[in-house]
Amino acid sequence: MTGASGALVHEVKPGAQHIALSGVLTMDNVGAMYRNLRPFEAGARLTLDVSGVTKADSSALALVTALVRGARAQKMRVVLQPLPRALSPVIELYGLHDILSSCAA
C-alpha cells in the first residue's frame, strides 16, 4: 500500500508476520496504512521494520506504537528492527525510547 510518499508492506506467513514501513510517514498517510493492515495472528511473531522511514511526524510514531500494542494484545512476540534517525526526535519528544527499545532486534 502506497500513499503520499509512504509505503506499507504486510506479509503474513504461518506463525510469522512482517510489516515494513518506508518513505515519508505523516498524518496524511498513516491512517490509510493502518486501515489496510491484515488482522494479526494470535501467538505469531511480528517483525516490524521501520528502517526505510525517511521522514516522520508524531502520527508515524502513533502507528508504530499501535502496531506494537495490537500485536502484544494478540500475545505475539514483537521484534522491532532498528529505528531510523527520522523517528528519533519524535521518540525523544514523547519519551518512548525505553518502550520501543524493549522490542528491538
Backbone as JSON, one array per atom type, in Angstrom:
{
  "sequence": "MTGASGALVHEVKPGAQHIALSGVLTMDNVGAMYRNLRPFEAGARLTLDVSGVTKADSSALALVTALVRGARAQKMRVVLQPLPRALSPVIELYGLHDILSSCAA",
  "N": [[0.84, -1.17, 0.0], [0.62, 2.14, -0.89], [0.97, 5.65, -0.4], [0.99, 9.17, -0.54], [3.83, 9.34, -0.56], [4.63, 7.4, 1.27], [5.0, 3.97, 2.29], [3.61, 0.73, 2.93], [4.12, -2.61, 3.65], [2.69, -5.67, 4.25], [3.28, -8.77, 5.15], [2.08, -12.04, 5.53], [2.67, -15.08, 7.01], [2.45, -18.52, 8.0], [2.57, -18.53, 11.45], [4.19, -16.29, 11.51], [4.53, -12.81, 10.95], [5.25, -9.97, 8.95], [5.85, -6.6, 8.88], [6.61, -3.86, 6.98], [7.52, -0.55, 6.96], [8.0, 2.4, 5.08], [9.56, 5.3, 3.58], [8.01, 8.56, 3.56], [6.23, 9.19, 6.41], [3.38, 10.49, 7.57], [0.68, 12.39, 9.04], [-0.9, 12.52, 6.84], [-0.9, 10.05, 5.58], [-0.72, 7.8, 7.33], [-3.1, 6.91, 8.55], [-4.57, 5.65, 6.52], [-2.8, 3.59, 5.98], [-2.91, 2.11, 8.38], [-5.58, 1.26, 8.35], [-5.49, -0.54, 6.26], [-4.13, -2.77, 7.12], [-3.71, -6.27, 7.67], [-5.45, -8.62, 9.79], [-3.9, -9.48, 12.92], [-2.2, -12.53, 13.71], [-2.87, -14.52, 16.34], [-0.44, -15.31, 18.76], [1.63, -15.49, 16.93], [4.81, -14.44, 15.51], [5.78, -11.11, 15.18], [7.52, -9.11, 13.02], [8.59, -5.92, 12.83], [9.55, -3.61, 10.64], [10.95, -0.6, 10.33], [12.99, 0.65, 9.18], [13.24, 1.85, 6.72], [12.02, 4.31, 6.81], [12.01, 7.66, 5.99], [11.21, 10.2, 6.69], [9.24, 11.52, 9.3], [6.36, 12.17, 11.35], [4.59, 12.8, 14.44], [2.38, 11.15, 14.09], [3.33, 8.93, 12.75], [4.82, 7.67, 14.73], [2.71, 7.1, 16.41], [1.42, 5.18, 14.85], [3.36, 3.12, 14.84], [3.49, 2.49, 17.61], [0.84, 1.68, 17.99], [0.78, -0.61, 16.41], [2.62, -2.23, 17.8], [1.32, -2.46, 20.3], [-1.11, -3.65, 19.48], [-0.22, -6.1, 18.48], [0.96, -7.21, 20.77], [-1.32, -7.47, 22.32], [-2.45, -9.63, 21.09], [-0.88, -11.59, 21.99], [1.54, -11.84, 20.65], [4.97, -12.23, 19.74], [7.02, -9.53, 19.5], [9.27, -8.08, 17.3], [11.23, -5.42, 16.76], [12.78, -3.83, 14.21], [15.88, -1.99, 13.84], [15.4, 1.42, 14.7], [14.9, 4.18, 12.53], [16.8, 7.22, 12.07], [15.03, 9.23, 11.44], [12.83, 8.94, 13.07], [13.79, 9.46, 15.59], [13.73, 12.16, 16.85], [10.99, 12.43, 17.44], [10.47, 10.21, 19.03], [12.05, 10.8, 21.25], [10.82, 13.18, 22.08], [8.32, 12.28, 23.0], [9.11, 10.5, 24.92], [9.42, 7.69, 24.53], [11.47, 5.93, 24.14], [12.44, 3.83, 25.85], [10.27, 2.04, 25.91], [9.96, 1.29, 23.2], [12.5, 0.32, 22.65], [12.52, -2.02, 24.04], [11.54, -3.9, 22.35], [13.4, -4.13, 20.45], [15.46, -5.56, 17.87]],
  "CA": [[0.0, 0.0, 0.0], [1.42, 3.34, -1.0], [0.21, 6.88, -0.42], [1.68, 10.38, -0.09], [5.26, 9.05, -0.42], [4.89, 6.38, 2.27], [4.61, 2.64, 1.85], [3.45, -0.3, 3.93], [4.03, -3.97, 3.13], [2.33, -6.57, 5.35], [3.37, -10.16, 4.71], [1.59, -12.97, 6.53], [3.05, -16.48, 6.81], [2.07, -19.26, 9.21], [3.4, -18.3, 12.63], [5.02, -15.09, 11.43], [4.07, -11.69, 10.13], [6.29, -8.96, 8.74], [5.33, -5.3, 8.43], [7.68, -2.92, 6.63], [7.1, 0.82, 6.69], [9.09, 3.14, 4.46], [9.27, 6.6, 2.97], [7.53, 9.65, 4.4], [5.04, 8.8, 7.16], [2.81, 11.66, 8.24], [-0.76, 12.31, 9.27], [-1.55, 12.43, 5.54], [-0.99, 8.7, 5.04], [-0.69, 6.68, 8.28], [-4.45, 6.4, 8.8], [-4.89, 4.7, 5.45], [-1.94, 2.42, 6.19], [-3.44, 1.34, 9.5], [-6.84, 0.64, 7.92], [-5.21, -1.59, 5.28], [-3.42, -3.9, 7.71], [-4.44, -7.52, 7.87], [-5.51, -8.95, 11.22], [-2.76, -10.19, 13.5], [-2.41, -13.93, 14.06], [-2.54, -14.71, 17.76], [0.69, -16.16, 19.07], [2.67, -15.44, 15.9], [5.89, -13.48, 15.7], [5.66, -9.95, 14.31], [8.71, -8.32, 12.79], [8.21, -4.59, 12.38], [10.73, -2.98, 10.05], [10.72, 0.81, 10.0], [14.31, 1.18, 8.8], [13.13, 2.6, 5.47], [11.32, 5.58, 7.02], [12.92, 8.77, 5.73], [10.7, 11.39, 7.37], [8.09, 11.11, 10.09], [5.85, 13.06, 12.38], [4.09, 12.05, 15.59], [1.41, 10.13, 13.67], [4.11, 7.73, 12.42], [5.1, 7.04, 16.0], [1.43, 6.55, 16.86], [1.21, 3.95, 14.08], [4.3, 2.1, 15.33], [3.07, 2.05, 18.94], [-0.43, 0.95, 17.83], [1.13, -1.94, 15.91], [3.24, -2.98, 18.89], [0.27, -2.77, 21.28], [-2.05, -4.6, 18.88], [0.44, -7.41, 18.42], [1.09, -7.73, 22.14], [-2.67, -7.87, 22.77], [-2.68, -10.94, 20.5], [0.17, -12.47, 22.55], [2.57, -12.02, 19.64], [6.32, -11.78, 20.05], [7.27, -8.4, 18.61], [10.67, -7.73, 17.05], [11.29, -4.13, 16.08], [14.06, -3.6, 13.56], [16.45, -0.7, 14.29], [14.63, 2.61, 14.36], [15.66, 5.15, 11.73], [17.01, 8.54, 12.67], [13.86, 10.08, 11.17], [11.89, 8.83, 14.19], [14.45, 9.8, 16.86], [13.23, 13.35, 17.55], [9.62, 12.2, 17.91], [10.57, 9.25, 20.13], [12.57, 11.53, 22.4], [9.8, 14.14, 22.49], [7.27, 11.58, 23.74], [9.69, 9.65, 25.95], [9.08, 6.29, 24.24], [12.67, 5.16, 23.79], [12.52, 2.59, 26.63], [9.19, 1.13, 25.49], [10.25, 0.75, 21.87], [13.75, -0.43, 22.66], [12.26, -3.34, 24.62], [11.19, -4.77, 21.23], [14.47, -4.03, 19.45], [16.09, -6.81, 17.44]],
  "C": [[0.89, 1.23, 0.0], [0.51, 4.56, -1.0], [1.04, 8.02, 0.13], [3.14, 10.1, 0.28], [5.6, 8.05, 0.68], [4.43, 5.04, 1.76], [4.53, 1.69, 3.03], [3.35, -1.64, 3.21], [3.76, -4.87, 4.33], [2.29, -7.98, 4.8], [2.94, -11.07, 5.85], [1.98, -14.38, 6.12], [2.62, -17.22, 8.07], [3.06, -19.02, 10.34], [4.24, -17.04, 12.61], [4.37, -14.04, 10.54], [5.2, -10.67, 10.07], [5.6, -7.71, 8.21], [6.53, -4.4, 8.18], [7.06, -1.58, 6.3], [8.27, 1.57, 6.09], [8.6, 4.46, 3.9], [8.84, 7.63, 4.0], [6.23, 9.21, 5.07], [4.55, 10.0, 7.96], [1.32, 11.43, 8.42], [-1.53, 12.2, 7.94], [-1.72, 10.99, 5.05], [-1.05, 7.57, 6.07], [-2.06, 6.1, 8.59], [-4.84, 5.36, 7.77], [-4.05, 3.44, 5.58], [-2.52, 1.53, 7.27], [-4.72, 0.6, 9.09], [-6.61, -0.53, 6.95], [-4.42, -2.77, 5.83], [-4.32, -5.12, 7.79], [-4.49, -7.82, 9.37], [-4.25, -9.7, 11.68], [-3.16, -11.62, 13.82], [-1.95, -14.14, 15.49], [-1.38, -15.69, 17.91], [1.82, -16.14, 18.05], [3.78, -14.46, 16.29], [5.68, -12.34, 14.7], [7.02, -9.26, 14.24], [8.25, -7.0, 12.19], [9.47, -3.87, 11.93], [10.39, -1.56, 9.63], [12.02, 1.47, 9.53], [14.26, 2.03, 7.53], [12.4, 3.93, 5.6], [12.33, 6.72, 6.87], [12.51, 10.07, 6.41], [9.43, 10.97, 8.09], [7.64, 12.22, 11.01], [5.27, 12.2, 13.5], [3.07, 10.98, 15.2], [2.12, 8.84, 13.26], [4.44, 6.96, 13.69], [3.82, 6.43, 16.58], [1.12, 5.24, 16.13], [2.1, 2.84, 14.61], [3.84, 1.59, 16.7], [1.74, 1.3, 18.88], [-0.17, -0.47, 17.32], [1.73, -2.8, 17.01], [2.18, -3.38, 19.91], [-0.72, -3.79, 20.74], [-1.47, -6.0, 18.82], [0.57, -8.02, 19.81], [-0.26, -8.17, 22.69], [-3.04, -9.25, 22.22], [-1.63, -11.96, 20.95], [1.24, -12.8, 21.52], [3.92, -11.59, 20.21], [6.65, -10.7, 19.03], [8.77, -8.14, 18.53], [10.67, -6.46, 16.21], [12.69, -3.95, 15.52], [14.59, -2.24, 14.01], [15.64, 0.49, 13.78], [15.48, 3.59, 13.57], [15.8, 6.47, 12.47], [15.81, 9.46, 12.48], [12.86, 10.04, 12.32], [12.48, 9.3, 15.52], [13.9, 11.05, 17.55], [11.83, 13.15, 18.14], [9.63, 11.23, 19.09], [11.06, 9.94, 21.39], [11.53, 12.5, 22.95], [8.75, 13.48, 23.37], [7.8, 10.6, 24.77], [9.4, 8.16, 25.77], [10.28, 5.42, 23.93], [12.71, 3.83, 24.54], [11.47, 1.57, 26.18], [9.53, 0.49, 24.16], [11.53, -0.06, 21.86], [13.58, -1.81, 23.28], [11.88, -4.35, 23.54], [12.33, -4.86, 20.23], [15.1, -5.39, 19.15], [17.51, -6.88, 17.93]]
}
